[in-house]
Amino acid sequence: MQKFRIFVLFFIVYISCFLAQPKKNDDDIVIMNAPDGPERKNSGPVGNEGPMNDNVGKPPHDNIENDIQSESKDSIENETNDNIQNEVQNETQSEVQNDVQNETQNEAQNDMHDMYELHEMHLYSWYRGDKKAFYTKVVVFIILLIIVIANAIISRNTNKMIALYWLRTCKDIFLQQFAKLGDDKAFLLERSYHNYDFQCTGRKNCNYYFVNLNLIKRQCLWRYYLLNYFMNQHDTMYIAVSFDKLDKNVLCVYKKHQKKNIDYRFPNVYKYTKLMDKSELKKTYDIKADSSEIVNLVLSGKILNFLNTYDKYINYMCITDISLFDAENRIPEKKEDSKQIEKHNFLFLSFIIPKNPEDLRTLINFSIYMIDACHCIELSEKTRDNVKKLRSIVEKEDERRKQELRELQEKKKAKKLQEENEKLSKMSPEQQRKYEEKKQKKNMKKMKKIKIIRI
């Protein structure tokens, strides 16, 4: 309808402009004087000269009136044409504005429609055409998320209750044996949802008594509910006792299925020990020691009886006066450091936390009994000399291996430096300057990463 109206308006404008144009026969009137020559007089009218001759023959005031009338007609027609053109222009402008607005609205609607289609396409990629299945998956996901969060909260509370059960069961024993329990804030320190630390000091024959409660990761659905069917998981306590003085010995008694755990926790134990045998000990255990004397001295009496009786709770027992860890097995540059590193006298115990409080108290009492038993270990001079010789051989081998590693690193460093010099020699002075600037910036970045700690 709007297009039809515009067409009609343009047609009216065109007709009005066509009608407003002046006619050549009426408007282009030229007044000519009669020629004096005989040729003009004798000649007859040619073509349209009849009316011109008639007009010429008329008096002058008639021509003036005709001119005035024609001018007034022209002015009136021009005014009407101007008015019509203005009206048409206004209408066309309004129509154009309306068209532009309608087009913008249509474009916006089309964009919204395209966005909706894209959104539908994304949803389609998620639910693949089946909205019911898609929303079912969303509901299942939300339910699983709620289950995971609820399981984490419940598991944390469960592990906390187990830790409190351990502390309440053994607290009176620690109060009798040690002067100070825990720190100033609490007895137990929660490291994570499944890890708790406990420490006490103030007893003769030891520096400190440290316990780490490594509980099952009940907050992890995968580890707790799935892996538990394939491998047995237990709440475990790791006990470490530090001594001021301990005779030269390395003894490790562990369950056979704990071999990988021993290799992980004490990676250097194989350097200083060898497999031993004890007929009175159950066959579920393996023994590694640096001498047979330490085996016969420790694995006897109450200790041997305890290992055989409570074997279902025992993972391993390790007594050592040297470091069995790779991180601590390094060559000191100063004598003071060597003295500090050599002083590594420890008793390590690993027990499964029993559900029976009496069994738990028995395990804790055994660990405290081992403090005095380890402190009282005294080996013969012959055994000490043999242990010293064995350790000297191991240390020389370690020194040789480390020296080879140093030489290999120095060779790699020299080769890298040589390649760098060759690369620099092939560069132009400008390239060398840019390379040095780049290298200097890299070194500055490394220096910024180093934090200076002031004491």
N, C-alpha and C positions, 0 to 999 in steps of 0.2 A: 504493500500500500504506500509506503514512504517513497519507494522508487517511482511509482506511478505519479505521485504528487510532484516529485522533482522533475519528472519528464514533462508534465503539464506546465509547470512554471517556466521551464526552459523554452517550451513551445510558445507560450504566451509572450515571453520576452523577445523571442525571435520574430514573431508576427508583428509585435509592436514596433520593433526596430525597423522591420521591413516597411511597415506602413508609414513610419515617421520619416523615411527618406524622401527628399524633395524630387519632383518630376523635372526632367531636363527641358521639356517643352514649355512649362509654365514658369519655372524659376530662372532659367538661363536666358533671359530676354535681353537682347542687345539692341540698343537704339542706334541706328545708323543714319547718317545724313544722305540725302539723295544725291547720287553722282551727277556731275554736270556734263559728263561726256555723252555724246549721242548714242554710243553703244549701249549704255545702260537704259536709256530711254526707249530705244527701239526694241531692246531684248525683252522677251516675255518672261514670265515667272518660271523658275526652274525648281522643281521639287517642292519644298515646303516654304517657298518664298511668299506664298499667298497671304498667310496670316501675318507674316512679318511686315509686308507692305501695308496690310490693313492697319496694323498697330502704328506704323509710322505715320499713316495718314490721319490718325486720331490726334486730338489736341493733347498738349503736354500735361495738363492737370490730371487727365485720366491715367496716364502712366504713373504718376506719383501716387495716386490712390492705390493702384495695383501693387506698387512696391510696398506701401505701408501695410496693406492687407497680407501680402506674402510674408513680410517680416514678423507681423504679429502671429500669423499662423505658425511660423518657424519657432518663435519663442515659446508659444504654448505647447507645441509638440515636443520641444526639447525639455521643458519643465516636466511634462508628463512622462517622457522617457526617463529622465533622471529619477523621478519618484519611483517609477516602476523598477528601474535598475537597482535603486537602494533597497526597495522592499525585497526584490529577488535575492540581492546579495545577503541581506540580513537573514532571510529564510534559508538560503543555501548554507550560510555560516552556522546557523543553529542546527541545520540538518547534519552538516559535517561534524560539528561537535557531538551531536547525539550519536552519530555513527562511530566516532572515535571512542566515546564512552562505552558504547555497546561492544565495540571490538575489544577494548581493554577488559571489560567484564567477561566477555567470552573467553579471552586468552587466560584470564585468571581462573575461570572455571575449568578450562582445559588443563591448566597446570595442576590444579587441585585434583582433577580426574586422573592425570598422569601419575601424580604422587600416590594417589590411592591405589592405582593399578600396580605401581612399584611396590607399595606396602603389601598389597595382596600377593605379588610375586614372591617377596621375601617370606611372607607367611606360607606361601605355597611351597617354597623350598624347605621350610621347617616341617610343615605337617603333610607335604606331598599330596595335597588335594583332599585330605581327610581331616577335617577340622576336629571331629570328635576324638580321633586318635591323638591329634596334636595336644588338645587340652587334657587328655588323659595322661600324656607324658608329662605335661607341666605339673599336674596335680601329683603325680608319682614323684617327680623331682622335688617338689616342695615337701612332701611327706618324708622323703629320704633325708633332706636337709634338716628337718626337725628331729629326725631320729639320730642323726650324727651329732647335732648340738646337745640333745638330751643325753646321749651316751657319753659324750665328753664330760658333761657336768656330773653325771652319776659315777663315772669311772674315777674322776678326780676325788670325789667324796669317798669312794671305796678305798682308793689307795691311801687317802689321808687316814681313814679309820684303821687300815693295816699298820701304818706307821705309828699311830697312837697306841695301837695294841702292843706293838713291839716295845715302845718306850715305857708304857705302864707296867708291862711284865718285867722289864729288866731295870727299871729305874732304881729300885732299892739296892740292887747289887752294885750299880755304879756309885751310888751315894756312899756305900760302905768302903769301896775300894779307891775312890778318887776324891780329890779335894774340890775340883771344879768341874761342873758339867755344862756343856754347851757354851754359848756366849752370853752377853749381857741381856739380849732381847728374848731369846727362846732356847729351848733344848735342841729342837730339831730345826734344820734349815731346809726349806723346800726349794730344790733346784729346778724342778719341773713337775709335771703332773705325776710322774712315776719315779722321781729321784729325790732322795732325802739324805742329808748329811748330819752326822752326830760326832761330837768330839769331846773328850774329857782329858784332863791333865791332873797332875798332883799325886803321883804314886811313885814309890821307889822302884828301881830297876827298869824304868821306861821313861821316855820323854813325853809321849802322848799316846792316846788310844783313839783311833779314828774308825768310824763305821760309815759305810755308804750303803743305803737301802736302795737297791735297784729292783723296783717292782715291775710287774707285768704291765705292758702298755695297753691297758684296758680301754683307753680312749681311742685307740686305733682299731676300727672294725676289721680291717684286713688282717692285721697281726694277731688280734686276740681271738676272733671268731673263725677265721679260715686256717691260718697257719697252725693254730693249736691242735688241729686234727692230724697234722703231719709231724709236728715236733712238740715235745713236751716243754712247756714254759712254766717257770716257777718264780716266785718272789724270792730274791736272793739278797743276802747281806755280805758285803766285802769288808773285812777287818784288816787294818794295817796298824802295827805296833812298832814304834821307833825306839831303838836302844842307844844308850851311850857307848856301851861296850858289848862286843860279840866276838867270839872266837872265829877263826878263819874256817868257814864252812859254807857249803851250798847244798841244801837238801830240799827236794821237791817231791811230795807225795800227792798224786792226783788220780782221779778216776780215768779209766781208759777212754771214755767218750769225751773227756775234757782236754784231750791232747791239742786240738786246734786252738782252744781257748788259752792253754798254757803257752803255745807258740806265739800267740798274739800278744799276751800280756807280758811274757818274759822271753823276748826273742833271742836273747844271748845265753839262755840257760844251757843250750846244747854245747856251747864252747867250753864250759867249765865242768860239765858233768857227763856221766855215762849211766846207762841203765844198770840198776842193781836189783837184787832179789832178796826177799825176806819171806821165809817159809811160813812164819806165823801170821803174816798179813794176808787178808783176803785177796783172791786173784782178780777182783774187780779194780784193784789199784795197780799203778805203775810207780816205780821209784827211780828218781834221778838224783845222783849225789856225786861229789868229787872224791869221796873216800868211803870205804866200808865201815870205818870206825864211827863216823857220824850216824850212819844208818843203825848200827847196833846200839849206839848210845841213846838216840832219841826214840826210836821205835821199839820201846820196851815198856813193861809195867802198865801204868795207867794210860799212857798215850796210845800204846798198841791196843789195849782193851777198848778204849774209846773209839778208835778208828774202825774196829771190827763191829762194835755194837751199834753205832750211829752212822753207819756207812750210807744209809739212804738220804741223810741230810748233808753229807760232806762232798764238796766238789774238789777242793785241793788245799794243801798246806805247803807253804814255801818259807824256808829260813835261809837268809843270805846276808853276807857282810859286804857284798859288792853290788854294783849296779847291773841290773839285767835288762836295761832298756837301751835302745839305740839312741834315744834323744840325750841320755846322760853319758853315753859311752863315747867320750871325746878326749882328746889330748889337751891338757891345760897348758897355757903359756906361762903361767906363774906358779910358784911353789905354793903360795897360799891357796890358790884354786885347787891344786892337786890334793892338799890336805882336806879341803872341804868336800871334794868329790869322793875321796877314799872313805870318808865317814858315811857309810850307807848301810846301816845295820837295821834290818827289818824282818818282821814276821808277817806274812800274808796268809789270811784265811778266807775261805769262801764257803758259806753255808746256805742251804735252802732254809727259808723261814718256816718252821713247823707251825701247824695250827694248834698243836697242843702246847699250852703255856709252860708246862713242866719240861718238855723237851727243849723249848726255846731257852729257858733258864739254864739247862744243862749245857747247851752250846756256849752260852755266854760265860759260864763258869769255867769251861774248858779253855776258852781263849784267854781268860785272866790267869789260869794255871800255867799256860804256855809262856807267859811273861817271865815268871820266875824260872821255869824250866830252861828257856833259851839263855837267860842270863847266867845260869849255872853250868852251861856247856864248857867243858875243858878237854881239849884234844892233846894227844901225846906230841912230843917234839918231832918224832919221825913223820907223823901225819901232817903236821904243819909244814915241814920241809917239803914233803911231796906236793902239798897243795901250792906252796910258793913256786916250786919248779914248774908245775902245770900252768899256773897263772902267768909266769914269766914267758913261757913258750907261746901262750895265747896272746899276750901283749906284744911280743915281737912279731907275731904273725899279723896282728892288727896294725902295728906300726908299718910293717912292710906293705900291707895292702893300702894303707892311707898314703904312704909315700908314692906308691904307683899311681894312685888317684890324683895326687898333687902334680906329679910329673905329666900325667895325661892332660890335666887341666892347663898346665903351663904351656904344653905343646900346642894345644888348641888355641890358647890365647896368642902365642907367638905367630901361629899360622894365620890367625885372623888379622893380627897387626901387620904382617907382611902383605897380605892381600889388600889391606886398606892402603898401605904405602904405595903399592903398585897401582892401585886405582887413582890415588892422588897424583902420581907422577904422570899419568895420562891426561889429567885435567888441565885446563887453562888456568891462569892465575885468578880470573874472575870466578870460575867454577870452584877452585880451591877455597877461595874466600867465602863463598856461599856455603860450601860444605862444612867449613870450620864453624861458621855462625850457627848452622843447623845443629851441629854436634854440641856446641856450647849451650844452646837453648835446651837440648835434650838433657844435658848434665844438670842444668839449673832446675829443671822440672824434677829430676830425681832428688836433688838436694832439698827442694821444698817439701817433699814427702817425708823427710826425716824430721821427727819431732824431738826437740831438745827438752829433756826433763831435768829440771833443777831441783836439787835436794836442799 
